[in-house]
Amino acid sequence: MNVGNYSNAVESYEAALRLSPGHAENHFWLGWAHIQLAKGYVANKQPSKSRNNQSKATEHFRQASKLDPKGKIGKEAGRLYSILSSGVPNPLTGIVEPFPVR
């Protein structure tokens, strides 16, 4: 996995959120980029970096679900937030590609 591409995505979505902090889709995709980074760091045996990205993803999914609770983005973000905040030992294994929202 090339974590560099997801690092670039994180930078782009963070910049977009600085311009429009209430945009649920940007929170969702920023969370998704953090999940992919977390998976990459697990594969590269860097657990602290993985946990950090997982934590950031959890917060962005929470924000997206709060901003768009009835929409497609918000519902999927809520589902992912539930998985990540469930307390299961390795929640990343339960996360697969999201629905096609683009």
Secondary structure, DSSP 4 states (H G I P E B T S, - for coil): --HHHHHHHHHHHHHHHHH-TT-HHHHHHHHHHHHHHHHHHHHTT-HHHHHHHHHHHHHHHHHHHHHSTTSHHHHHHHHHHHHHTS--S-GGGG--PPP---
